[in-house]
Amino acid sequence: MIGVKICGVRDVSTMQLCAGLQVDWVGFVFYQASPRYVTREQAKILNDSAPSCSMGGPVRVGLFVKADDEAIEQTLQSVKLDVLQIYDTEERAKAIRERFGLPTWLARGVASSSDLPSRSELDGYVIEAPHQEGDGRPGGLGRTFDWTLTKSWSAPAFWMLAGGLNPSNVGNALQASGAPAVDVSSGVEDSPGHKSHDLIKKFVEKARFGG
């Protein structure tokens, strides 16, 4: 079954919905420039509102953008995260993985097949559209890329497709890309940072069953 990640969860009702839908991963955004930003304290409340992944709940993913070790450590002291999703260099992501001993994913912008990693010491990749000049933040911009670039890619680690996905296009995206999992944020929102429960339900159904 296709894996589904709902990123940018900010309220308890959405967290509980994701748990009820058996979403595979939920993402907490620890980046202040994002409309989906949550504080460590808010993330702890969200985390405590649904079963842990060991009890059948979603895997908790913390998203960090060019964060230093202190910021990550302080977050981990407040809220238990299962995976770290990093927007930085591959070398920095590897250092974070070694420092904190948690599965670490790197967000990788892809404009051509040469941007796809051929080997890896990381646990996963979030493959999305490349950063463009003038972008105020690295993700959650609703921008797609040529999904066929990943179709014949021999991925060196687990990966998921992100960027511009929504209930209307996720089926085509999966068919074109061959992705084993999908990551959605702005595509299931009524407005930036405000998740739509109806859109989340539709996205999960379309991703998993093509419904």
C-alpha positions as CSV (number, residue, x, y, z in Angstrom):
1,M,0.0,0.0,0.0
2,I,1.2,3.5,-0.8
3,G,2.5,5.3,2.3
4,V,1.0,8.7,3.1
5,K,2.5,11.6,5.1
6,I,0.5,14.6,6.1
7,C,2.9,17.4,6.8
8,G,2.4,20.7,8.7
9,V,-0.1,19.4,11.3
10,R,-0.9,22.2,13.7
11,D,-4.1,21.2,15.7
12,V,-5.3,18.3,17.8
13,S,-8.3,17.5,15.7
14,T,-6.2,17.1,12.6
15,M,-3.6,15.0,14.5
16,Q,-6.4,12.7,15.7
17,L,-7.9,12.5,12.2
18,C,-4.6,11.4,10.8
19,A,-4.3,8.7,13.5
20,G,-7.9,7.6,12.8
21,L,-7.2,7.3,9.0
22,Q,-4.0,5.3,9.8
23,V,-1.8,7.9,8.0
24,D,1.7,6.5,8.0
25,W,3.5,9.8,9.0
26,V,2.6,13.2,10.3
27,G,5.0,16.1,10.0
28,F,5.7,18.9,12.6
29,V,7.3,22.0,11.0
30,F,9.9,23.6,13.3
31,Y,10.7,26.5,10.9
32,Q,9.4,29.9,11.9
33,A,9.1,31.3,8.4
34,S,6.5,28.6,7.5
35,P,2.7,29.2,8.0
36,R,2.7,25.6,9.4
37,Y,5.3,26.3,12.1
38,V,4.7,24.8,15.6
39,T,6.6,25.5,18.8
40,R,8.1,22.6,20.7
41,E,5.3,23.0,23.3
42,Q,2.6,22.9,20.6
43,A,4.2,19.8,19.1
44,K,4.2,18.0,22.4
45,I,0.5,18.6,22.8
46,L,-0.1,17.3,19.3
47,N,2.2,14.3,20.0
48,D,0.3,13.4,23.2
49,S,-3.1,13.7,21.5
50,A,-2.7,10.5,19.4
51,P,-1.3,7.0,19.9
52,S,2.5,6.7,19.5
53,C,3.8,4.8,16.4
54,S,4.6,1.9,18.7
55,M,0.9,1.8,19.7
56,G,-0.3,2.0,16.0
57,G,-0.3,5.7,15.6
58,P,1.5,7.7,12.9
59,V,5.3,8.1,12.8
60,R,6.2,11.6,14.0
61,V,8.5,13.5,11.6
62,G,10.2,16.7,12.7
63,L,11.0,19.1,9.8
64,F,14.1,21.3,10.3
65,V,15.6,23.9,8.0
66,K,19.3,24.6,8.4
67,A,18.9,24.0,12.2
68,D,21.9,23.8,14.5
69,D,22.3,20.9,16.9
70,E,21.1,22.9,19.9
71,A,17.8,23.7,18.3
72,I,17.2,20.1,17.4
73,E,18.3,18.9,20.8
74,Q,16.0,21.3,22.6
75,T,13.1,20.1,20.4
76,L,13.8,16.5,21.1
77,Q,13.9,17.2,24.9
78,S,10.3,18.5,24.6
79,V,8.7,16.2,22.1
80,K,9.5,12.6,21.0
81,L,10.2,12.5,17.3
82,D,10.7,9.3,15.3
83,V,12.3,10.7,12.2
84,L,14.2,14.0,11.4
85,Q,13.4,15.6,8.0
86,I,16.3,17.9,7.1
87,Y,16.5,20.8,4.6
88,D,20.2,21.3,4.4
89,T,23.2,19.7,2.7
90,E,23.7,15.9,2.6
91,E,26.8,16.3,4.7
92,R,24.8,18.2,7.4
93,A,22.0,15.6,7.3
94,K,24.5,12.8,7.9
95,A,26.1,14.7,10.8
96,I,22.6,15.1,12.3
97,R,21.9,11.5,11.9
98,E,25.2,10.6,13.6
99,R,24.6,13.1,16.4
100,F,21.1,12.2,17.3
101,G,20.8,8.5,16.3
102,L,17.4,8.9,14.7
103,P,16.3,8.0,11.1
104,T,17.1,11.0,9.0
105,W,15.5,12.0,5.7
106,L,16.9,14.7,3.4
107,A,14.7,16.9,1.2
108,R,16.1,16.9,-2.3
109,G,14.9,19.3,-5.0
110,V,15.0,17.7,-8.5
111,A,15.2,19.5,-11.8
112,S,16.8,16.7,-13.8
113,S,17.7,13.0,-13.3
114,S,21.2,14.1,-12.3
115,D,19.8,15.6,-9.1
116,L,18.6,12.1,-7.9
117,P,21.1,10.5,-5.4
118,S,22.7,7.3,-6.6
119,R,24.1,6.3,-3.2
120,S,23.2,7.2,0.4
121,E,24.1,6.9,4.0
122,L,20.7,8.4,5.0
123,D,17.5,6.7,5.8
124,G,15.3,8.4,3.2
125,Y,14.7,11.3,0.8
126,V,11.8,13.6,0.2
127,I,11.9,14.3,-3.5
128,E,10.3,17.6,-4.6
129,A,10.6,20.6,-7.0
130,P,13.9,22.5,-6.8
131,H,14.3,25.7,-4.9
132,Q,13.9,28.8,-7.0
133,E,15.3,32.3,-6.4
134,G,12.9,34.3,-4.4
135,D,11.4,31.4,-2.5
136,G,10.8,32.4,1.1
137,R,10.8,28.9,2.4
138,P,12.0,25.5,1.1
139,G,8.8,23.6,0.9
140,G,5.0,23.8,1.1
141,L,4.9,26.0,-2.0
142,G,2.6,23.8,-4.0
143,R,5.1,23.4,-6.9
144,T,5.4,20.2,-8.9
145,F,8.2,18.9,-11.1
146,D,8.5,16.3,-13.9
147,W,7.4,13.2,-12.0
148,T,8.6,10.8,-14.7
149,L,12.2,11.6,-13.7
150,T,11.9,9.1,-10.8
151,K,10.1,6.4,-12.7
152,S,13.2,4.3,-13.5
153,W,15.4,5.6,-10.7
154,S,17.2,3.0,-8.6
155,A,16.8,4.7,-5.3
156,P,19.5,4.1,-2.8
157,A,17.2,4.5,0.1
158,F,13.5,4.9,1.0
159,W,11.9,7.9,-0.7
160,M,8.6,9.8,-1.0
161,L,7.2,12.2,-3.5
162,A,6.3,15.7,-2.4
163,G,5.5,19.1,-3.9
164,G,2.2,20.3,-5.3
165,L,0.3,17.1,-4.6
166,N,-3.5,17.2,-3.9
167,P,-6.4,14.9,-4.1
168,S,-6.9,15.6,-7.8
169,N,-3.4,14.8,-9.0
170,V,-2.0,12.3,-6.6
171,G,-3.1,9.3,-8.6
172,N,-1.4,10.6,-11.7
173,A,1.7,11.5,-9.7
174,L,2.0,8.0,-8.3
175,Q,1.5,6.4,-11.7
176,A,4.1,8.8,-13.4
177,S,6.7,8.7,-10.6
178,G,6.6,5.1,-9.3
179,A,6.8,6.6,-5.8
180,P,6.3,4.3,-2.8
181,A,4.9,7.1,-0.7
182,V,3.6,10.6,-0.9
183,D,3.9,13.7,1.2
184,V,1.3,16.5,1.2
185,S,1.0,19.8,3.0
186,S,-0.5,22.8,1.2
187,G,-2.6,20.5,-1.1
188,V,-4.9,19.5,1.8
189,E,-5.4,23.1,3.2
190,D,-8.2,25.6,2.9
191,S,-5.7,28.4,3.5
192,P,-2.0,28.4,4.3
193,G,-1.5,26.4,7.5
194,H,-5.1,25.4,8.0
195,K,-5.7,21.8,7.1
196,S,-9.0,20.7,5.6
197,H,-10.3,17.4,7.1
198,D,-12.3,16.7,4.0
199,L,-9.3,17.2,1.7
200,I,-7.1,15.0,3.9
201,K,-9.7,12.2,3.7
202,K,-9.9,12.5,0.0
203,F,-6.2,12.6,-0.4
204,V,-5.7,9.4,1.6
205,E,-8.4,7.6,-0.3
206,K,-7.0,8.7,-3.7
207,A,-3.4,7.8,-2.7
208,R,-4.2,4.4,-1.3
209,F,-7.1,3.2,-3.4
210,G,-7.4,5.6,-6.3
211,G,-10.9,6.2,-5.1
